[in-house]
Amino acid sequence: MPTTPSRCVLLFVLAIVHGGSYAASAHEQVQLGLVQQQLHTIERLATRADTASMSEPDDRYRFDYPGLTQDIQRIRQGVQDYLSPSRAQPRDPGDLVGDYRLDTPPAEPSP
């Protein structure tokens, strides 16, 4: 687990890199940054395993490493798109009233 100073540095770096991101809180940005790092590690391990599996071409079943790599890249892109949206997210305007006429009470009481 990172120490407090390293957490502060990590938060500072994320604030600079994702300065325009309003989609996630600082804590969520840190957590998703860690997810991206772990995805990178998994991708490297999968590449190594794929290379090692090439030495045994007679296996009946093989793991779909290219499919795994594509899925990891898709997840990484989804996280990146969430952290740095290409445009502002639309806001829900809520229901419009539609009736803008105000009825004013009569100035004098009716006889």
Residue pairs with C-beta under 8 A, 6 or more apart in sequence:
2 10
7 30
10 30
10 33
11 26
11 30
14 26
14 29
14 30
14 33
15 26
18 24
18 29
18 83
18 84
20 84
21 29
21 83
21 84
21 85
22 88
22 89
23 82
23 83
23 85
23 89
24 32
24 82
24 83
29 83
32 79
32 82
32 83
33 83
35 79
36 76
36 79
36 80
39 72
39 75
39 76
39 79
40 76
42 72
43 69
43 72
43 73
46 65
46 68
46 69
46 72
47 65
47 69
49 63
49 65
50 63
50 65
50 66
53 59
53 62
53 63
53 65
